[in-house]
Structure formats: structure tokens, C-alpha cells
Amino acid sequence: MTERIYYTEPYTAEFDATVLGVESIPETPSHSGVVLDRTAFYPTSGGQPYDTGTLGEARVIDVVDRDDGSILHIVAGSVAAGPVRGAIDWARRFEHMQQHTGQHVLSAAFERLWKVRTLSFHLGSSASTIDLEREVSAAEMSRVEAEANRVVWEDRPVAIRFADAADAATLGLRKESKREGVLRVIDVENFDVSACGGTHVARTGAIGIIVVSGSERFKGGTRVEFLCGGRALAGFHALGDSVGASVRLLSVLPSELSAAIERVQADAKELRRQIKDMQTRLAGHEAVALAGKAETVGSARVVVAALDGYDAIGLKTVANAIAARPGHVAVLLSAPAPSSIVVARSPDVTADSAAILKQLTAAFGGKGGGRPEMAQGGGLHGDVDAMLAAARAAISA
């Protein structure tokens, strides 16, 4: 069993240990697994990712907690049996300590203020999340955020203690532990007591700040995304960069940004309406021009053409206008690729529009469907002239 230094000394960044064994990794011959008598490297567990760093000259790229109580260090490089010096990537470790302790404070605030339990926790590479048992309103979220930061700024001590099941039952754990034997307990003074094997800061002030960066409904409850400490600062800078770029593009002050976006959206909606109206008007003229150039195939008049600047709706409008004429079949593509396509025919023509479309998507990719009278699709790739020639061939067949 590996002695876990991080259980009692989470601030240990370097340590000496003895290599007990080196195992090969068949899937990755350039990597090996190293077992030590003691380690400060935290393995992935309880929603917190593993530590990285070095063992001697080898890079530690993963840390695995095994069922037999040992910890396997996956390294890139070679490590010999005997003494070795380990070094944790402290920036990564401390960031994880900030996020994990911040989660304890945030979850406790939800429990204390609104009796809402945390069901799960995940510490991601850029943000962390907790899943709550019920939906939480914006007002409730705001109160929790303020309460959590009050505890952070009071710089309360965060103690590590160990207790057996009987003692743990008297501590008022926020969440009952399912683990047996001795429990490791994290105690945020007069605010939260939780069984946890993760790494934590020594005082809440080291969390820096807790920011709720987003939330969404999730499985009947709420998934809350949050940032602590350095991540919150990085998030603030990213938001500032985004706002700065937006106000420059729109030539407004930051306080005017939301109103400017509403105006842009309204203008875009009006432009789309105007474009649709103009395309509808143009479609009639386009249909007349194309029908005048129709080719005769058997008893039908066939229009096969590629139209620049038309979307799927515009193509459908033109094709339907052509198919409104007796004896006509229309195959219209947008250009350039990837092309939308519409196939339509007059009621008195026996061509199967859906079958023609199926042949073309089989040859040029894309997908779509429809009825014998009209079919449409999109995502066709290839030379436009080749697609038009294939459409003529399909109609002739």
C-alpha cells in the first residue's frame, strides 16, 4: 500500500521516495508504470483530476489509484528501482486545491441557505461543475454566491481530520459517506464538514473568489458551473477581451452593448424578411427565364440549372414556379458546393422527384428526401457541371 503524503500534507510539492516496482504499459511501450513506497501525487478520484510533474527525469502524465491500495504513476521516460525525487506541478495542484475547496464552500452554501443537496462534482480543465438535486432560481444563486464569498473572505481555517464511522456520525457531515473504516474529513470552520479524499487549501482566503459562471437545467435539477481563484481571474480577462472586441465592432460603450446587439438582431431579422420577399419576387422572373430555356426530354420540358445566391428556400420557390407549368420538370442546385438541391415536376409528368434526388445524393453525397412531386436535400459535393449532367441523365432514364 502506498503512503499518501497528500492526505496530511497537501502543500508538499517535492518529496523523496523509493521505487518499489516498474511495470510495462503494453498499449504504450514508451510509457511505464511506477509504484512508490510513498507519494505526493494525487490520483484521479472524487471528481478531482490527477497531478502531473516529474519522477527523477521522467514526466508523470497520469496517476491511477488501484484496488490493492497502491498508486501507479504513468511516466514518459525511464525510472530505475531505488531512491527517486518527485516533484508536483505546483501550479496545477494549487489550482485544483482552490477549485475543490471552493466547491465545498459553494455546496455548503446551497445546503445552508436553501436545503439543496449537491449530487455530484466535476473539476474540469477550464471550469468546474456541481449538480444540484432541484432547479435553482437566479435569485437563489445570487444569494449563494454572496454567502460563499463571505466565507472565503473571512479566511476561515480548513482543517484535515480523521474519524471512524462512530466519530464521523457525531460530526454533522453535510453528506453521509458510504465508505467504511477511517474517514478523512475536511472541516471548513463553522461552515462545512465533509468526508473527502481530495486536496484542499489551508484557509478559505486562498480560494480567492468563487464566481458562478453559468447554470442549466440538468436531469430535473441544476448544473452549476463555477470558477475559483486564478480561473476566475482568467475568466474575467476573457470576458473583458470579448466585451472590448464587441464594443469596438459596434462602436458603442460597454453599457450600451446589449441595446446595440438588440438593434443588430432586429436589423438582421428585417434584412432576412426583405431578402425572402425579394427572392419570392425574383423567383417568378427566374422561373419564366429558365422555363424559356427548357430542354425537351421525351414529352417533358426539363430545366436543369445551378443558381448562384439562392438558398434552399429560394430554390424551392423557383422550382415550384416552374413545376406549376404543365409538362415541366425542374432540378435546381445552389452554387458553389456544398449544394442544396430541389427536384420538382408538374402533376402531369410521371418522373419521380424523390428517385432522382436519391440517385444524385448517392453519386455526390449529401442527404434529403421527399415525394414523387417534389424532393429536396443538401450537402452535395462535386463539380457543378458534373452534377447537372447527372441530373439530366437521371431524368432521361
KEKE-3310 file (N, C-alpha, C; in steps of 0.2 Angstrom, whole numbers, plus 5000, padded with zeros to 4 digits):
npx = (5004:5003:5010:5001:5005:4999:4987:4989:4998:4995:5001:5014:5026:5037:5046:5054:5056:5055:5057:5047:5043:5043:5032:5028:5019:5009:5000:5006:5022:5032:5029:5029:5024:5025:5028:5028:5035:5029:5020:5017:5009:4993:4980:4967:4952:4936:4930:4941:4955:4970:4987:5001:5019:5036:5046:5061:5070:5059:5043:5028:5013:5000:4990:4986:4974:4974:4965:4972:4977:4988:4997:4998:5010:5010:5022:5032:5047:5061:5062:5072:5074:5075:5080:5071:5067:5053:5042:5029:5018:5016:5008:4997:4992:4989:4979:4969:4967:4961:4949:4943:4941:4934:4922:4917:4914:4904:4894:4890:4885:4873:4867:4865:4858:4846:4843:4847:4854:4870:4873:4883:4900:4912:4928:4934:4945:4945:4934:4923:4910:4895:4881:4865:4851:4838:4830:4836:4833:4838:4839:4841:4853:4861:4861:4868:4880:4885:4885:4895:4906:4908:4912:4924:4931:4932:4942:4943:4950:4954:4953:4960:4955:4954:4942:4933:4919:4909:4913:4913:4899:4895:4899:4892:4891:4890:4886:4881:4893:4898:4908:4918:4927:4941:4938:4943:4941:4936:4936:4928:4929:4916:4907:4907:4907:4914:4916:4931:4943:4951:4963:4966:4965:4973:4967:4952:4953:4963:4956:4952:4941:4925:4916:4900:4898:4889:4874:4862:4847:4847:4844:4832:4836:4849:4863:4878:4890:4906:4920:4935:4947:4962:4957:4945:4950:4956:4945:4938:4947:4945:4932:4932:4940:4932:4921:4927:4931:4919:4912:4921:4918:4905:4905:4901:4898:4903:4891:4881:4881:4871:4859:4864:4866:4853:4848:4856:4851:4838:4839:4845:4835:4825:4832:4833:4819:4817:4825:4820:4807:4811:4817:4806:4799:4809:4809:4799:4802:4814:4809:4802:4812:4820:4811:4809:4821:4820:4824:4819:4814:4809:4792:4792:4796:4812:4821:4836:4848:4860:4860:4866:4868:4856:4847:4841:4827:4824:4827:4817:4806:4808:4808:4796:4788:4791:4787:4773:4769:4762:4768:4782:4798:4809:4826:4836:4851:4860:4875:4891:4897:4896:4881:4864:4848:4834:4821:4807:4791:4778:4761:4756:4767:4777:4789:4799:4802:4809:4816:4825:4832:4838:4847:4856:4861:4867:4878:4885:4885:4878:4861:4844:4826:4809:4794:4786:4782:4789:4805:4819:4836:4852:4870:4878:4892:4905:4909:4900:4895:4896:4887:4875:4875:4873:4860:4852:4854:4848:4835:4832:4833)
npy = (4994:5011:5025:5040:5055:5067:5066:5071:5082:5092:5103:5099:5100:5094:5078:5064:5047:5029:5018:5005:4996:4994:4994:4988:4996:4989:4995:5007:5007:5016:5022:5019:5011:5016:5011:5018:5019:5029:5044:5060:5063:5066:5054:5052:5055:5056:5066:5075:5079:5070:5073:5081:5080:5077:5062:5059:5061:5058:5061:5063:5058:5053:5047:5034:5026:5011:4996:4988:4996:5003:5016:5020:5027:5034:5036:5045:5041:5034:5026:5021:5007:5010:5025:5040:5056:5066:5078:5089:5097:5112:5123:5117:5109:5118:5125:5116:5113:5126:5125:5114:5116:5127:5122:5114:5125:5131:5122:5119:5132:5132:5121:5126:5138:5135:5122:5113:5099:5094:5083:5078:5081:5089:5092:5101:5105:5118:5124:5121:5110:5108:5097:5100:5094:5100:5112:5129:5146:5161:5171:5164:5158:5169:5174:5163:5163:5175:5172:5162:5168:5177:5168:5164:5176:5179:5171:5158:5144:5129:5113:5097:5081:5064:5051:5038:5028:5029:5041:5050:5050:5059:5071:5079:5078:5085:5077:5060:5048:5034:5026:5014:5011:5021:5038:5052:5069:5085:5100:5115:5129:5131:5130:5120:5102:5089:5072:5068:5064:5073:5086:5101:5119:5128:5138:5147:5159:5157:5152:5163:5169:5165:5162:5161:5155:5151:5142:5128:5118:5101:5085:5086:5094:5106:5111:5118:5129:5134:5146:5147:5157:5159:5154:5161:5174:5173:5170:5182:5191:5185:5188:5202:5204:5199:5208:5220:5218:5217:5230:5238:5234:5237:5250:5256:5261:5250:5249:5251:5240:5228:5234:5238:5226:5221:5229:5226:5213:5215:5222:5212:5203:5210:5212:5199:5196:5205:5200:5187:5191:5198:5187:5179:5187:5188:5175:5172:5179:5172:5159:5160:5164:5153:5142:5146:5142:5128:5111:5098:5083:5067:5068:5078:5095:5100:5108:5110:5117:5127:5139:5154:5162:5158:5151:5136:5138:5148:5141:5131:5139:5144:5132:5126:5136:5134:5120:5122:5125:5116:5100:5101:5098:5101:5103:5110:5117:5124:5135:5140:5122:5116:5110:5114:5106:5105:5096:5096:5092:5094:5090:5082:5075:5060:5058:5053:5063:5061:5049:5053:5062:5054:5046:5056:5060:5049:5048:5060:5063:5070:5072:5069:5070:5066:5068:5060:5071:5082:5085:5087:5092:5092:5097:5091:5087:5091:5093:5106:5106:5092:5087:5093:5087:5073:5075:5077:5065:5056:5061:5058:5044)
npz = (5000:4996:5004:5007:5005:5002:5009:5022:5020:5010:5004:5001:4989:4983:4986:4993:4988:4987:4974:4971:4961:4943:4930:4914:4900:4890:4879:4877:4873:4875:4888:4905:4921:4937:4954:4970:4987:4994:4991:4984:4974:4968:4963:4950:4957:4966:4958:4956:4946:4942:4948:4939:4935:4939:4941:4946:4931:4923:4915:4924:4918:4921:4935:4944:4955:4963:4966:4975:4984:4981:4972:4955:4945:4929:4918:4906:4900:4908:4924:4937:4949:4966:4976:4973:4967:4968:4960:4961:4949:4954:4951:4944:4954:4965:4959:4957:4971:4975:4967:4972:4986:4985:4980:4990:4999:4991:4989:5002:5005:4997:5003:5016:5015:5006:5008:4998:4990:4985:4972:4964:4958:4947:4942:4930:4916:4913:4919:4933:4939:4948:4952:4956:4967:4964:4953:4953:4957:4949:4958:4970:4967:4967:4980:4986:4980:4985:4999:4999:4995:5006:5016:5011:5011:5024:5028:5034:5044:5036:5041:5042:5047:5054:5056:5063:5059:5069:5076:5065:5063:5073:5069:5061:5046:5030:5020:5020:5021:5011:5013:5022:5037:5042:5040:5030:5034:5029:5036:5036:5045:5056:5045:5035:5035:5028:5022:5013:5000:4993:4988:4997:5001:5015:5021:5019:5013:5003:4992:4985:4976:4972:4958:4950:4935:4926:4923:4921:4917:4922:4922:4929:4939:4943:4935:4940:4935:4939:4944:4952:4961:4953:4940:4940:4938:4926:4918:4920:4913:4900:4897:4898:4886:4876:4878:4875:4862:4856:4858:4851:4838:4837:4840:4852:4869:4883:4892:4883:4876:4876:4871:4858:4852:4852:4843:4831:4829:4827:4815:4807:4806:4799:4787:4783:4781:4770:4761:4759:4753:4742:4735:4733:4724:4714:4710:4702:4690:4687:4686:4674:4665:4665:4661:4649:4643:4643:4641:4629:4634:4630:4632:4641:4647:4652:4665:4670:4681:4689:4702:4707:4723:4729:4742:4750:4752:4742:4731:4731:4729:4716:4709:4711:4705:4692:4690:4691:4679:4665:4661:4665:4672:4685:4690:4702:4708:4721:4720:4725:4729:4745:4739:4739:4734:4724:4717:4707:4699:4687:4689:4678:4674:4674:4680:4694:4708:4720:4718:4708:4716:4725:4717:4714:4727:4730:4721:4724:4737:4752:4758:4759:4754:4750:4740:4726:4718:4723:4729:4741:4746:4753:4754:4744:4735:4723:4706:4698:4685:4682:4691:4686:4674:4678:4683:4672:4665:4674:4674:4660:4661)
capx = (5000:5007:5008:4998:5008:4994:4981:4990:5002:4993:5006:5020:5027:5043:5047:5059:5053:5058:5054:5046:5042:5042:5028:5027:5012:5009:4997:5011:5028:5037:5027:5029:5020:5030:5025:5032:5033:5026:5019:5013:5005:4986:4977:4960:4947:4931:4929:4947:4959:4977:4993:5007:5025:5041:5049:5068:5070:5054:5037:5022:5007:4994:4991:4980:4973:4972:4961:4976:4979:4994:4996:5003:5012:5012:5028:5035:5054:5063:5064:5076:5072:5079:5078:5069:5064:5047:5041:5022:5017:5013:5003:4991:4990:4986:4973:4964:4965:4957:4943:4940:4939:4928:4916:4915:4910:4898:4889:4888:4880:4867:4863:4863:4853:4840:4842:4848:4860:4874:4873:4890:4905:4917:4933:4936:4952:4944:4929:4921:4903:4891:4874:4860:4845:4832:4831:4838:4832:4843:4839:4844:4860:4865:4862:4873:4887:4887:4887:4901:4912:4909:4916:4931:4935:4933:4949:4942:4954:4952:4956:4960:4955:4952:4937:4930:4912:4906:4915:4910:4892:4894:4902:4887:4893:4885:4883:4883:4898:4896:4915:4919:4933:4943:4936:4946:4936:4938:4932:4929:4927:4909:4903:4906:4911:4913:4921:4933:4950:4954:4967:4962:4969:4973:4962:4947:4956:4967:4952:4952:4935:4920:4911:4896:4899:4883:4869:4857:4843:4850:4841:4827:4840:4853:4870:4880:4897:4909:4927:4938:4954:4965:4952:4940:4953:4957:4938:4937:4950:4942:4926:4934:4943:4926:4917:4931:4931:4912:4911:4924:4915:4898:4906:4897:4901:4901:4885:4876:4882:4865:4855:4867:4865:4846:4847:4859:4847:4832:4841:4846:4828:4822:4835:4831:4812:4817:4828:4815:4802:4814:4818:4800:4798:4813:4808:4794:4805:4819:4806:4800:4818:4823:4807:4810:4827:4819:4826:4814:4816:4803:4786:4793:4801:4816:4825:4842:4852:4863:4858:4871:4865:4849:4847:4836:4820:4824:4827:4811:4801:4809:4807:4788:4785:4792:4783:4766:4768:4761:4773:4789:4802:4815:4831:4839:4856:4864:4882:4895:4896:4891:4875:4857:4845:4827:4818:4800:4788:4771:4757:4755:4773:4777:4795:4799:4807:4812:4820:4830:4836:4842:4852:4861:4865:4871:4883:4888:4885:4873:4855:4837:4821:4803:4788:4787:4780:4794:4810:4824:4841:4858:4876:4881:4899:4907:4909:4893:4893:4895:4880:4870:4874:4870:4853:4849:4854:4843:4828:4831:4832)
capy = (5000:5017:5030:5045:5061:5072:5066:5075:5087:5094:5108:5096:5100:5089:5073:5058:5041:5023:5015:4998:4992:4997:4990:4990:4998:4986:4999:5012:5005:5022:5023:5014:5012:5016:5011:5020:5017:5035:5049:5066:5064:5064:5051:5054:5052:5060:5072:5079:5075:5068:5078:5079:5083:5073:5057:5060:5065:5056:5065:5060:5060:5051:5044:5029:5023:5004:4992:4985:5002:5006:5021:5019:5033:5033:5041:5045:5041:5029:5027:5015:5005:5013:5031:5044:5063:5068:5085:5090:5103:5115:5127:5113:5106:5123:5127:5110:5114:5131:5123:5109:5119:5132:5118:5113:5131:5133:5116:5120:5137:5129:5117:5130:5144:5133:5115:5110:5095:5093:5076:5076:5087:5088:5098:5101:5108:5126:5126:5115:5110:5104:5095:5100:5090:5103:5118:5134:5152:5166:5175:5159:5158:5176:5174:5158:5166:5180:5169:5158:5173:5179:5163:5165:5182:5178:5167:5153:5139:5122:5108:5090:5076:5058:5049:5031:5028:5031:5048:5054:5051:5065:5077:5083:5078:5088:5071:5054:5044:5027:5022:5011:5012:5028:5043:5058:5074:5091:5104:5122:5131:5133:5131:5114:5096:5084:5067:5069:5062:5077:5091:5107:5124:5128:5143:5149:5165:5155:5151:5170:5171:5160:5165:5156:5157:5148:5136:5125:5113:5095:5079:5088:5098:5112:5110:5125:5130:5140:5147:5150:5159:5160:5153:5167:5180:5172:5171:5190:5194:5183:5191:5208:5204:5198:5214:5225:5217:5219:5237:5241:5232:5240:5257:5259:5260:5244:5249:5251:5234:5224:5238:5238:5219:5220:5233:5222:5207:5217:5224:5206:5200:5214:5210:5192:5197:5208:5195:5182:5195:5199:5181:5177:5191:5186:5168:5172:5180:5167:5153:5162:5164:5146:5139:5148:5138:5121:5106:5093:5076:5064:5073:5084:5101:5099:5113:5108:5123:5129:5146:5157:5166:5155:5146:5130:5141:5151:5136:5128:5144:5144:5125:5126:5140:5130:5114:5125:5124:5109:5096:5103:5095:5106:5101:5116:5117:5130:5135:5134:5117:5110:5112:5112:5104:5104:5092:5096:5091:5095:5084:5078:5072:5054:5057:5053:5068:5058:5044:5057:5065:5048:5045:5062:5060:5043:5050:5066:5064:5074:5069:5073:5066:5070:5064:5060:5078:5087:5082:5092:5090:5097:5094:5088:5090:5089:5098:5108:5104:5085:5086:5095:5081:5068:5076:5076:5058:5053:5062:5054:5037)
capz = (5000:4995:5009:5003:5008:5001:5014:5028:5018:5003:5001:4999:4981:4982:4991:4992:4989:4984:4968:4973:4955:4937:4926:4907:4898:4883:4874:4875:4875:4878:4894:4910:4927:4943:4961:4975:4994:4997:4985:4985:4968:4969:4958:4949:4962:4969:4954:4955:4941:4944:4947:4935:4937:4937:4945:4943:4924:4919:4916:4926:4914:4924:4941:4945:4962:4961:4971:4980:4989:4978:4967:4949:4941:4922:4916:4899:4901:4912:4931:4940:4955:4971:4978:4967:4969:4965:4960:4958:4945:4959:4948:4943:4961:4969:4955:4959:4978:4975:4965:4976:4992:4983:4979:4997:5002:4987:4990:5009:5005:4994:5008:5022:5013:5003:5009:4991:4991:4979:4970:4961:4957:4942:4941:4923:4914:4912:4924:4937:4940:4953:4950:4962:4966:4961:4950:4957:4953:4948:4965:4975:4965:4968:4987:4987:4978:4990:5005:4998:4995:5013:5020:5008:5013:5031:5028:5039:5043:5033:5044:5040:5052:5053:5061:5062:5057:5075:5077:5060:5064:5078:5066:5057:5039:5025:5016:5023:5017:5010:5014:5028:5040:5044:5035:5030:5034:5028:5040:5035:5052:5057:5039:5032:5037:5023:5020:5006:5000:4989:4991:4999:5004:5022:5023:5014:5009:4997:4987:4982:4975:4969:4953:4947:4928:4922:4925:4916:4920:4921:4925:4934:4944:4940:4934:4941:4933:4944:4944:4959:4961:4946:4935:4940:4935:4919:4915:4920:4907:4894:4896:4896:4879:4872:4878:4872:4854:4854:4858:4846:4832:4836:4841:4857:4876:4886:4895:4878:4872:4875:4867:4852:4850:4850:4836:4826:4828:4823:4808:4803:4805:4794:4781:4781:4778:4764:4756:4757:4749:4735:4732:4730:4718:4708:4708:4696:4684:4686:4683:4667:4661:4665:4658:4641:4640:4645:4636:4628:4635:4629:4632:4646:4646:4658:4667:4675:4682:4695:4703:4712:4728:4731:4747:4749:4751:4736:4725:4731:4726:4709:4706:4711:4700:4685:4690:4690:4672:4663:4657:4666:4677:4687:4695:4703:4713:4723:4719:4724:4733:4745:4736:4741:4728:4724:4711:4706:4692:4686:4691:4673:4672:4678:4684:4702:4710:4726:4715:4705:4721:4728:4713:4714:4733:4730:4717:4726:4744:4755:4760:4758:4753:4748:4737:4718:4715:4725:4734:4742:4750:4753:4756:4738:4734:4717:4700:4697:4678:4683:4695:4681:4668:4681:4684:4665:4664:4679:4671:4654:4662)
cpx = (5004:5005:5007:5000:5002:4988:4983:4994:5001:4998:5013:5021:5033:5044:5052:5055:5057:5054:5053:5045:5041:5038:5028:5020:5012:5006:5002:5018:5033:5035:5028:5026:5025:5026:5030:5030:5028:5025:5015:5008:4997:4983:4970:4956:4942:4930:4935:4952:4966:4982:4997:5013:5031:5043:5056:5068:5063:5047:5031:5016:5001:4996:4985:4980:4970:4969:4965:4979:4986:4992:5001:5004:5014:5017:5030:5043:5055:5064:5067:5073:5077:5076:5076:5066:5058:5045:5034:5022:5013:5007:4996:4988:4986:4979:4967:4962:4960:4950:4939:4937:4933:4922:4913:4911:4904:4893:4886:4883:4874:4863:4861:4857:4846:4839:4843:4854:4863:4875:4880:4894:4910:4922:4936:4943:4951:4939:4926:4913:4900:4884:4870:4854:4839:4835:4832:4837:4838:4844:4843:4851:4864:4866:4868:4880:4890:4889:4893:4907:4913:4913:4923:4934:4936:4940:4949:4947:4950:4956:4955:4960:4953:4947:4935:4923:4908:4907:4912:4903:4890:4896:4898:4889:4888:4882:4886:4888:4897:4903:4915:4926:4934:4941:4941:4941:4939:4933:4933:4925:4920:4905:4901:4910:4909:4918:4924:4941:4954:4959:4964:4967:4968:4969:4958:4949:4960:4963:4951:4945:4931:4915:4907:4895:4893:4879:4865:4853:4847:4847:4836:4830:4843:4860:4873:4888:4900:4917:4929:4945:4957:4961:4947:4943:4954:4950:4936:4940:4947:4936:4927:4936:4937:4922:4920:4931:4924:4910:4915:4921:4908:4899:4901:4901:4899:4894:4879:4876:4875:4860:4857:4866:4858:4845:4850:4854:4841:4833:4842:4840:4825:4825:4833:4824:4813:4820:4823:4809:4805:4815:4812:4798:4802:4812:4804:4797:4810:4815:4804:4806:4820:4818:4807:4816:4826:4821:4820:4817:4810:4797:4787:4797:4805:4820:4830:4847:4855:4862:4863:4866:4858:4851:4841:4829:4819:4823:4820:4806:4802:4806:4799:4785:4786:4787:4775:4764:4767:4767:4781:4792:4808:4820:4836:4844:4858:4871:4885:4894:4899:4884:4868:4854:4838:4825:4811:4798:4781:4767:4756:4761:4774:4784:4795:4804:4812:4818:4826:4835:4841:4848:4858:4865:4869:4878:4888:4888:4879:4867:4849:4832:4814:4798:4790:4786:4786:4799:4816:4829:4847:4864:4880:4887:4901:4907:4902:4891:4892:4888:4874:4869:4871:4862:4849:4849:4849:4836:4827:4830:4825)
cpy = (5006:5022:5037:5052:5067:5072:5071:5082:5089:5099:5106:5096:5095:5084:5068:5052:5035:5020:5007:4993:4996:4992:4992:4991:4995:4991:5005:5010:5010:5024:5018:5016:5011:5016:5013:5018:5023:5040:5055:5067:5061:5060:5053:5051:5058:5067:5076:5075:5074:5074:5076:5082:5078:5068:5057:5064:5063:5060:5061:5062:5058:5047:5040:5026:5016:5001:4989:4990:5005:5011:5020:5025:5032:5038:5040:5046:5035:5031:5020:5013:5009:5020:5036:5051:5064:5075:5086:5096:5107:5120:5123:5111:5112:5125:5122:5111:5120:5129:5119:5112:5124:5128:5116:5119:5132:5128:5117:5126:5136:5125:5121:5135:5141:5126:5111:5106:5095:5085:5074:5083:5085:5094:5097:5105:5116:5128:5120:5116:5106:5103:5095:5096:5093:5109:5124:5141:5156:5170:5171:5159:5164:5176:5169:5160:5171:5177:5165:5162:5176:5175:5163:5170:5183:5174:5162:5147:5132:5117:5101:5085:5069:5055:5042:5033:5031:5039:5052:5055:5057:5071:5082:5084:5081:5082:5065:5050:5037:5022:5019:5012:5019:5032:5049:5064:5081:5096:5112:5126:5134:5134:5124:5108:5091:5078:5068:5067:5067:5082:5098:5113:5124:5133:5145:5155:5163:5153:5157:5172:5165:5164:5160:5159:5155:5143:5134:5119:5106:5090:5081:5092:5104:5110:5117:5125:5136:5140:5149:5152:5162:5159:5159:5173:5179:5172:5178:5193:5192:5187:5199:5209:5204:5205:5219:5225:5219:5226:5241:5240:5236:5248:5260:5258:5253:5244:5249:5245:5230:5228:5237:5231:5218:5224:5229:5216:5209:5219:5218:5203:5203:5212:5204:5192:5200:5204:5190:5185:5196:5193:5178:5181:5189:5179:5168:5173:5175:5161:5154:5161:5157:5141:5140:5144:5131:5117:5101:5086:5071:5069:5078:5089:5101:5105:5110:5114:5124:5137:5149:5161:5164:5150:5141:5133:5144:5146:5132:5132:5144:5137:5124:5130:5137:5124:5116:5125:5117:5106:5098:5099:5100:5103:5107:5115:5124:5130:5141:5128:5119:5113:5110:5110:5103:5101:5093:5095:5093:5089:5080:5075:5066:5053:5057:5057:5065:5053:5048:5060:5060:5046:5050:5062:5054:5044:5055:5068:5068:5069:5073:5068:5070:5065:5064:5067:5083:5084:5087:5089:5095:5093:5090:5091:5087:5095:5100:5105:5096:5084:5088:5089:5075:5068:5075:5069:5054:5054:5058:5046:5036)
cpz = (5000:5000:5005:5007:5007:5005:5020:5026:5011:5000:5000:4991:4979:4987:4988:4993:4986:4979:4970:4967:4949:4932:4918:4905:4891:4878:4872:4877:4878:4885:4899:4917:4933:4950:4966:4982:4997:4991:4987:4979:4969:4962:4956:4954:4964:4965:4953:4951:4945:4944:4942:4938:4935:4943:4942:4936:4920:4920:4919:4922:4916:4930:4943:4952:4960:4967:4976:4985:4986:4973:4961:4946:4934:4920:4909:4901:4906:4920:4934:4947:4960:4973:4972:4970:4965:4966:4957:4954:4950:4956:4947:4949:4964:4965:4957:4967:4979:4973:4969:4983:4991:4982:4985:5000:4998:4989:4997:5009:5002:4999:5014:5020:5010:5004:5002:4991:4984:4978:4967:4959:4952:4941:4934:4922:4914:4917:4927:4938:4946:4951:4956:4961:4964:4957:4955:4954:4953:4955:4970:4974:4967:4976:4989:4986:4983:4997:5005:4999:5002:5017:5017:5011:5020:5033:5034:5038:5040:5036:5041:5046:5050:5058:5058:5061:5063:5076:5072:5060:5069:5075:5062:5049:5035:5021:5019:5019:5017:5012:5021:5031:5042:5038:5036:5030:5033:5032:5039:5041:5052:5051:5036:5034:5032:5023:5013:5006:4996:4992:4992:5001:5011:5025:5018:5010:5003:4991:4982:4980:4971:4965:4950:4940:4923:4925:4920:4920:4918:4925:4931:4940:4941:4940:4935:4939:4937:4943:4950:4957:4955:4940:4934:4937:4928:4915:4915:4914:4900:4892:4894:4889:4875:4872:4874:4864:4852:4853:4853:4839:4831:4838:4846:4864:4879:4889:4889:4874:4870:4870:4859:4848:4848:4844:4830:4824:4825:4816:4804:4802:4799:4787:4778:4778:4771:4759:4754:4752:4742:4732:4729:4724:4712:4706:4702:4690:4682:4683:4676:4662:4660:4661:4650:4638:4641:4639:4635:4629:4635:4628:4637:4644:4653:4659:4672:4675:4689:4696:4709:4717:4730:4737:4746:4748:4744:4730:4725:4728:4719:4706:4706:4706:4693:4685:4690:4683:4669:4659:4659:4672:4679:4692:4696:4709:4715:4721:4723:4729:4740:4743:4739:4734:4729:4717:4712:4699:4692:4687:4685:4670:4677:4681:4691:4705:4716:4723:4712:4710:4724:4724:4713:4721:4734:4727:4720:4733:4746:4757:4759:4756:4751:4745:4729:4715:4717:4730:4735:4746:4750:4755:4750:4737:4727:4712:4699:4690:4678:4686:4690:4676:4671:4682:4677:4664:4668:4676:4665:4655:4665)
residu = (MET:THR:GLU:ARG:ILE:TYR:TYR:THR:GLU:PRO:TYR:THR:ALA:GLU:PHE:ASP:ALA:THR:VAL:LEU:GLY:VAL:GLU:SER:ILE:PRO:GLU:THR:PRO:SER:HIS:SER:GLY:VAL:VAL:LEU:ASP:ARG:THR:ALA:PHE:TYR:PRO:THR:SER:GLY:GLY:GLN:PRO:TYR:ASP:THR:GLY:THR:LEU:GLY:GLU:ALA:ARG:VAL:ILE:ASP:VAL:VAL:ASP:ARG:ASP:ASP:GLY:SER:ILE:LEU:HIS:ILE:VAL:ALA:GLY:SER:VAL:ALA:ALA:GLY:PRO:VAL:ARG:GLY:ALA:ILE:ASP:TRP:ALA:ARG:ARG:PHE:GLU:HIS:MET:GLN:GLN:HIS:THR:GLY:GLN:HIS:VAL:LEU:SER:ALA:ALA:PHE:GLU:ARG:LEU:TRP:LYS:VAL:ARG:THR:LEU:SER:PHE:HIS:LEU:GLY:SER:SER:ALA:SER:THR:ILE:ASP:LEU:GLU:ARG:GLU:VAL:SER:ALA:ALA:GLU:MET:SER:ARG:VAL:GLU:ALA:GLU:ALA:ASN:ARG:VAL:VAL:TRP:GLU:ASP:ARG:PRO:VAL:ALA:ILE:ARG:PHE:ALA:ASP:ALA:ALA:ASP:ALA:ALA:THR:LEU:GLY:LEU:ARG:LYS:GLU:SER:LYS:ARG:GLU:GLY:VAL:LEU:ARG:VAL:ILE:ASP:VAL:GLU:ASN:PHE:ASP:VAL:SER:ALA:CYS:GLY:GLY:THR:HIS:VAL:ALA:ARG:THR:GLY:ALA:ILE:GLY:ILE:ILE:VAL:VAL:SER:GLY:SER:GLU:ARG:PHE:LYS:GLY:GLY:THR:ARG:VAL:GLU:PHE:LEU:CYS:GLY:GLY:ARG:ALA:LEU:ALA:GLY:PHE:HIS:ALA:LEU:GLY:ASP:SER:VAL:GLY:ALA:SER:VAL:ARG:LEU:LEU:SER:VAL:LEU:PRO:SER:GLU:LEU:SER:ALA:ALA:ILE:GLU:ARG:VAL:GLN:ALA:ASP:ALA:LYS:GLU:LEU:ARG:ARG:GLN:ILE:LYS:ASP:MET:GLN:THR:ARG:LEU:ALA:GLY:HIS:GLU:ALA:VAL:ALA:LEU:ALA:GLY:LYS:ALA:GLU:THR:VAL:GLY:SER:ALA:ARG:VAL:VAL:VAL:ALA:ALA:LEU:ASP:GLY:TYR:ASP:ALA:ILE:GLY:LEU:LYS:THR:VAL:ALA:ASN:ALA:ILE:ALA:ALA:ARG:PRO:GLY:HIS:VAL:ALA:VAL:LEU:LEU:SER:ALA:PRO:ALA:PRO:SER:SER:ILE:VAL:VAL:ALA:ARG:SER:PRO:ASP:VAL:THR:ALA:ASP:SER:ALA:ALA:ILE:LEU:LYS:GLN:LEU:THR:ALA:ALA:PHE:GLY:GLY:LYS:GLY:GLY:GLY:ARG:PRO:GLU:MET:ALA:GLN:GLY:GLY:GLY:LEU:HIS:GLY:ASP:VAL:ASP:ALA:MET:LEU:ALA:ALA:ALA:ARG:ALA:ALA:ILE:SER:ALA)
# end
